[in-house]
Amino acid sequence: MTTMAVTTVPGTRPNWLRYAALAAKVLLFALLLSALIWPDLSGIKGKASTARLVVYPIGAMVLPLWWWAYGRTRSKLHRTFPWHADLLMTLPWLIDLIGNRLNLFDTVDWWDDAMHFVLWGFLTAGVLLAFAPHGLSRGLTAFVALGFGATAAVVWELGEYVTFVRNSPELQTAYTDTLGDLALGTLGALLAGLIVYQARISLLDGGGRRSAAR
């Protein structure tokens, strides 16, 4: 009887990641289109809706555009498109839109805080997986994650202030809320950095053990 061993080719990703990333993008653009056509149902009316309609598709398409313009021919980190990173970099924009569509930010007390922590973690993990080279130490990975996550959180809060907070009733509590959002976003980014580091180490150890067993 002949047995056939199935091995995973380094650098490849399961098909479900590709399908999940594409599905997330389709749903994201469908929600953006519906917000443009029926703004009253979007949940983002009065919450910098115009800025969101511009920034969200850009955020979701940064990695594919980079890959098309540069990565597919010159990337030393990826041999194929990094669908896992693309999914993580798309989810924050999608989940934010869904949360607003379902009015969760205004009806669930803990939702906004949780989203700043979780979504910043997703975004930072995606950026690290897409652009941070392998072989970074735990400390350096955490440092890069903090650098990106904290900077992105500050940019987000500035954008919120300029586009709608300064002219809304939320201005009275904006200082406290902003400090909390920055802290949660930064902690989420830090956790993402540590998880990415550990995942890469585990993948490397697993690959080494498989090679030694052959």
C-alpha positions as CSV (number, residue, x, y, z in Angstrom):
1,M,0.0,0.0,0.0
2,T,1.3,3.4,-0.9
3,T,0.8,6.3,1.4
4,M,0.9,9.9,0.3
5,A,2.2,12.6,2.6
6,V,0.7,16.1,2.3
7,T,3.0,18.9,3.1
8,T,2.4,22.6,3.3
9,V,4.6,24.7,1.1
10,P,6.2,27.6,3.0
11,G,4.8,30.9,2.2
12,T,1.4,29.6,1.1
13,R,-1.9,30.3,3.0
14,P,-5.1,28.4,3.3
15,N,-7.7,29.3,0.7
16,W,-10.2,30.3,3.4
17,L,-8.0,33.3,4.3
18,R,-8.3,34.5,0.7
19,Y,-12.1,34.0,0.7
20,A,-12.5,35.7,4.0
21,A,-10.5,38.7,3.0
22,L,-12.4,39.1,-0.3
23,A,-15.7,38.6,1.5
24,A,-14.8,41.2,4.1
25,K,-13.9,43.7,1.3
26,V,-17.2,43.0,-0.6
27,L,-19.2,43.5,2.5
28,L,-17.3,46.7,3.4
29,F,-17.8,48.3,0.0
30,A,-21.5,47.2,0.1
31,L,-22.0,49.0,3.4
32,L,-20.1,52.1,2.1
33,L,-22.3,52.1,-1.0
34,S,-25.5,51.8,1.1
35,A,-24.3,54.6,3.4
36,L,-23.8,56.8,0.3
37,I,-27.3,56.0,-1.0
38,W,-29.2,55.7,2.3
39,P,-27.2,57.9,4.8
40,D,-30.0,57.9,7.4
41,L,-29.7,54.1,7.8
42,S,-25.9,54.0,7.9
43,G,-25.4,55.0,11.5
44,I,-22.5,57.3,10.6
45,K,-24.6,60.3,9.6
46,G,-23.3,63.2,11.7
47,K,-20.1,61.2,12.6
48,A,-17.8,62.4,9.8
49,S,-19.6,60.3,7.3
50,T,-17.9,61.9,4.3
51,A,-14.4,61.3,5.8
52,R,-15.3,57.7,6.6
53,L,-16.5,57.1,3.0
54,V,-13.1,58.3,1.8
55,V,-10.8,56.9,4.5
56,Y,-12.3,53.4,4.9
57,P,-11.9,52.2,1.3
58,I,-8.3,53.6,1.3
59,G,-7.5,51.8,4.5
60,A,-8.9,48.5,3.2
61,M,-7.0,48.8,-0.2
62,V,-3.6,50.0,1.0
63,L,-2.1,46.5,1.0
64,P,-3.5,45.4,-2.3
65,L,-2.4,48.6,-3.9
66,W,1.1,48.3,-2.4
67,W,1.3,44.7,-3.6
68,W,0.2,45.6,-7.2
69,A,2.6,48.5,-7.4
70,Y,5.6,47.1,-5.6
71,G,5.3,43.9,-3.5
72,R,4.5,41.4,-6.2
73,T,7.8,41.9,-7.9
74,R,10.1,43.2,-5.2
75,S,8.9,42.1,-1.9
76,K,11.5,40.1,0.1
77,L,9.0,39.2,2.8
78,H,6.2,37.5,0.8
79,R,6.3,35.2,-2.2
80,T,2.5,35.4,-2.6
81,F,-0.1,38.0,-1.6
82,P,-0.4,38.0,2.3
83,W,-4.1,37.3,2.6
84,H,-3.8,36.9,6.4
85,A,-2.5,40.5,6.7
86,D,-5.1,41.8,4.2
87,L,-7.9,40.3,6.2
88,L,-6.6,41.8,9.5
89,M,-6.2,45.2,7.8
90,T,-9.8,45.1,6.4
91,L,-11.7,44.0,9.5
92,P,-11.3,47.2,11.5
93,W,-13.1,49.3,8.9
94,L,-15.8,46.7,8.4
95,I,-16.5,46.0,12.1
96,D,-16.7,49.8,12.7
97,L,-19.3,50.2,10.0
98,I,-21.3,47.3,11.2
99,G,-21.1,48.6,14.8
100,N,-22.4,52.0,13.6
101,R,-25.1,50.4,11.4
102,L,-26.4,48.4,14.4
103,N,-26.1,51.5,16.7
104,L,-23.8,49.5,19.1
105,F,-21.6,52.5,19.8
106,D,-24.5,54.5,21.2
107,T,-26.4,51.7,22.9
108,V,-23.8,49.3,24.4
109,D,-21.7,51.1,27.1
110,W,-18.5,49.0,26.6
111,W,-18.6,48.7,22.8
112,D,-16.6,51.8,22.0
113,D,-13.8,50.9,24.5
114,A,-13.7,47.3,23.3
115,M,-13.5,48.4,19.7
116,H,-10.6,50.7,20.3
117,F,-8.7,47.9,21.9
118,V,-9.6,45.1,19.5
119,L,-9.6,46.9,16.2
120,W,-6.3,48.6,16.8
121,G,-5.0,45.2,17.6
122,F,-6.2,43.8,14.3
123,L,-4.9,46.7,12.3
124,T,-1.4,46.6,14.0
125,A,-1.2,42.8,13.6
126,G,-2.0,43.2,9.9
127,V,0.6,45.9,9.3
128,L,3.3,43.9,11.1
129,L,2.5,40.7,9.2
130,A,2.5,42.7,5.9
131,F,5.6,44.8,6.4
132,A,7.7,43.9,9.4
133,P,10.6,41.6,8.6
134,H,11.0,38.2,10.2
135,G,13.7,37.8,12.8
136,L,12.8,40.8,15.0
137,S,13.3,40.3,18.7
138,R,10.3,40.4,21.0
139,G,11.3,43.8,22.3
140,L,11.8,45.3,18.8
141,T,8.5,43.8,17.5
142,A,6.7,45.4,20.5
143,F,8.5,48.7,19.9
144,V,7.4,48.7,16.2
145,A,3.8,47.8,17.2
146,L,3.7,50.6,19.7
147,G,5.2,53.1,17.2
148,F,2.6,52.3,14.6
149,G,-0.4,51.8,16.9
150,A,0.1,54.8,19.1
151,T,0.7,57.1,16.1
152,A,-2.3,55.7,14.2
153,A,-4.4,56.2,17.3
154,V,-3.4,59.8,17.6
155,V,-4.1,60.4,14.0
156,W,-7.5,58.8,14.4
157,E,-8.4,61.0,17.4
158,L,-7.3,64.1,15.7
159,G,-9.4,63.2,12.7
160,E,-12.4,62.6,14.9
161,Y,-11.9,66.0,16.7
162,V,-11.5,68.0,13.4
163,T,-14.4,66.3,11.6
164,F,-17.2,66.2,14.2
165,V,-16.3,66.1,17.9
166,R,-15.5,69.8,18.2
167,N,-19.0,70.7,17.0
168,S,-20.9,68.0,18.9
169,P,-22.2,67.6,22.5
170,E,-19.4,65.1,23.0
171,L,-16.9,67.9,23.3
172,Q,-17.6,68.3,27.0
173,T,-16.2,64.8,27.7
174,A,-13.8,64.6,24.7
175,Y,-10.6,64.9,26.8
176,T,-11.3,62.0,29.1
177,D,-12.7,59.9,26.2
178,T,-9.7,60.6,24.0
179,L,-7.2,59.6,26.7
180,G,-9.1,56.4,27.3
181,D,-9.2,55.6,23.5
182,L,-5.5,56.3,23.1
183,A,-4.6,54.1,26.0
184,L,-6.8,51.2,24.8
185,G,-5.6,51.5,21.2
186,T,-2.0,51.5,22.3
187,L,-2.5,48.5,24.6
188,G,-4.3,46.7,21.7
189,A,-1.4,47.4,19.4
190,L,1.1,46.2,22.0
191,L,-0.7,42.9,22.5
192,A,-0.9,42.5,18.7
193,G,2.8,42.9,18.5
194,L,3.5,40.3,21.1
195,I,1.0,37.8,19.5
196,V,2.6,38.3,16.1
197,Y,6.1,37.7,17.5
198,Q,4.9,34.5,19.3
199,A,3.1,33.3,16.2
200,R,6.2,33.8,14.0
201,I,8.4,32.0,16.6
202,S,5.9,29.1,16.8
203,L,5.7,28.8,13.0
204,L,9.5,28.9,12.8
205,D,9.9,26.2,15.5
206,G,7.2,24.1,13.8
207,G,9.0,24.4,10.4
208,G,12.3,23.4,12.0
209,R,10.8,20.3,13.6
210,R,9.3,19.2,10.3
211,S,12.6,19.7,8.5
212,A,14.4,17.7,11.2
213,A,11.9,14.8,10.9
214,R,12.5,14.3,7.2
